[in-house]
Amino acid sequence: MPPEFFLDRNLGRRVADELRARGWVVHRIGDAFPEDGQHIADEEWIDHGLCRSWVSLSKDGRIKTRDAEIRPVLNHAAVFFYLDNQQLSSIQMVERLDKHRTAMHEAIEKGGPCAYAVRHDRIERTWP
């Protein structure tokens, strides 16, 4: 069974739609929280997804450096992914994620707690 991903609001609706079109199972913050999760702290949306076994995906790599925000990943022994370039267009984000889908699935199988940067040429474990 393929993993399900929970997308941070900073990835946008188009990324979710395009990933779904490519066969990914994704959930948006807006599907779970009112106002597209505008007033939801990072640790809250991450924990919400992890309680449902959804893998967190963001483009905010700073989450791994903030104790409160990374705590749910630690508590659930989960895997967290983030895009290492916040300037990518929606389609560039989708293409990068889809290119590394197999590597991401393998990292999820290994388990956590850990965080991975999704780089242009690979995924790289960056935390702990």
C-alpha positions as CSV (number, residue, x, y, z in Angstrom):
1,M,0.0,0.0,0.0
2,P,1.6,3.3,-1.0
3,P,2.2,6.0,1.7
4,E,-0.2,8.9,2.1
5,F,1.3,12.4,2.3
6,F,0.0,15.4,4.2
7,L,1.0,18.6,2.4
8,D,1.9,21.9,4.1
9,R,-0.2,24.8,2.9
10,N,3.0,26.4,1.4
11,L,2.9,23.8,-1.3
12,G,-0.4,25.0,-2.7
13,R,-3.4,23.4,-4.2
14,R,-1.9,22.9,-7.7
15,V,0.9,20.7,-6.3
16,A,-1.7,18.5,-4.5
17,D,-3.8,18.2,-7.6
18,E,-0.8,17.4,-9.9
19,L,0.6,14.8,-7.5
20,R,-2.9,13.2,-7.3
21,A,-3.0,13.1,-11.1
22,R,0.3,11.2,-11.0
23,G,-1.1,8.6,-8.6
24,W,0.1,10.0,-5.3
25,V,-2.3,9.8,-2.3
26,V,-2.1,13.3,-0.8
27,H,-4.1,15.3,1.8
28,R,-4.1,19.1,2.0
29,I,-4.2,21.1,5.2
30,G,-7.3,22.7,3.8
31,D,-9.0,19.3,3.7
32,A,-8.5,19.0,7.5
33,F,-8.6,22.5,8.9
34,P,-10.7,25.6,8.2
35,E,-9.3,28.6,6.3
36,D,-6.8,26.4,4.6
37,G,-5.0,25.9,7.9
38,Q,-3.9,29.5,8.0
39,H,-4.0,29.6,11.8
40,I,-2.7,26.1,12.5
41,A,0.8,25.8,14.0
42,D,3.3,23.6,12.2
43,E,3.4,21.1,15.1
44,E,-0.4,20.8,15.0
45,W,-0.8,19.9,11.3
46,I,2.3,17.6,11.4
47,D,0.9,15.8,14.5
48,H,-2.6,15.6,12.9
49,G,-1.2,13.9,9.8
50,L,1.1,11.6,11.7
51,C,-1.8,10.4,13.9
52,R,-3.3,9.2,10.7
53,S,0.0,7.7,9.4
54,W,0.3,10.4,6.7
55,V,3.9,11.5,5.9
56,S,4.5,15.2,6.3
57,L,5.7,17.2,3.2
58,S,6.7,20.8,3.2
59,K,9.0,23.3,1.6
60,D,10.0,24.7,5.0
61,G,13.2,22.9,6.0
62,R,13.5,25.1,9.1
63,I,10.9,23.0,10.7
64,K,13.6,20.4,11.5
65,T,15.5,23.0,13.5
66,R,12.6,24.1,15.8
67,D,12.0,21.9,18.8
68,A,8.3,22.3,19.0
69,E,7.7,21.8,15.3
70,I,9.9,18.6,14.9
71,R,8.6,17.1,18.2
72,P,5.7,15.2,16.5
73,V,8.2,13.6,14.0
74,L,10.3,12.5,17.0
75,N,7.3,11.3,19.1
76,H,5.8,9.3,16.2
77,A,9.3,8.1,15.0
78,A,8.2,9.4,11.6
79,V,9.8,10.7,8.4
80,F,9.5,14.3,7.3
81,F,10.3,15.6,3.8
82,Y,10.9,19.1,2.6
83,L,11.9,20.6,-0.7
84,D,15.3,22.3,-0.4
85,N,14.4,25.2,-2.8
86,Q,11.5,27.5,-1.9
87,Q,11.7,29.3,-5.3
88,L,10.4,26.4,-7.4
89,S,7.3,26.7,-9.4
90,S,4.4,24.4,-8.7
91,I,5.2,22.2,-11.7
92,Q,8.9,22.1,-10.7
93,M,7.9,21.0,-7.2
94,V,5.7,18.2,-8.6
95,E,8.4,17.0,-11.1
96,R,11.0,17.0,-8.4
97,L,8.9,15.1,-5.9
98,D,7.7,12.6,-8.5
99,K,11.3,12.0,-9.7
100,H,12.2,11.0,-6.2
101,R,9.1,9.0,-5.3
102,T,10.8,5.6,-5.1
103,A,13.6,7.0,-2.9
104,M,11.0,8.7,-0.7
105,H,9.1,5.4,-0.3
106,E,12.3,3.6,0.6
107,A,13.1,6.2,3.2
108,I,9.6,5.8,4.7
109,E,10.1,2.1,4.9
110,K,13.4,2.6,6.8
111,G,11.5,4.6,9.4
112,G,12.3,7.6,11.5
113,P,12.5,9.8,13.3
114,C,14.3,11.7,10.5
115,A,14.0,14.6,8.0
116,Y,15.0,14.5,4.4
117,A,15.7,17.3,2.0
118,V,14.3,16.6,-1.5
119,R,17.1,18.0,-3.7
120,H,17.2,18.2,-7.5
121,D,19.3,15.1,-7.8
122,R,18.5,13.0,-4.7
123,I,16.9,13.0,-1.3
124,E,19.3,13.6,1.6
125,R,18.8,12.9,5.3
126,T,19.4,16.2,7.2
127,W,18.1,15.5,10.7
128,P,19.0,14.2,13.2
